[in-house]
Amino acid sequence: MQLGSWRRFGVVLWALWLFAGVSLAAYEWTNRKTGIFVYRYLSVGTTLDVTTNEATMPDGRRIVLKQSLTLLKPWEVDWDQEPEVATALIPNWKYFLKLAIALPAIAWLLAEIAVAALNWVKKGFRAKNAA
């Protein structure tokens, strides 16, 4: 497969997209911020009681949450609003791989298929005009 000018342009765009994704993930991780690629979740040993809307810490302390657990699942709770609850910062690798690598790969594949289909149709019209 020859790497023509449009394919080279695609490779450059993909590299820029990947660089931007890695940069954003690194920024979120180093600044300890939640965002697209990094999220907060409960630390190991912390349990939630939905009926009393409390979190029990590993040391036994019980903290009443500001957000209602009956309406939210644990991964939907905004743990930044609950500073008393111990949380851990976790990279969202699955989302990173989807957004930074799989999305451009699928877009590239669809573009290649579209170009091949258009060339096939164009070739059919040329053959019909030549006959």
Summary of the structure (lengths in Angstrom):
residues: 131
radius of gyration: 24.6
end to end distance: 29.9
largest distance: 85.7
contacts: 304
relative contact order: 0.13
helix: 53%
strand: 15%
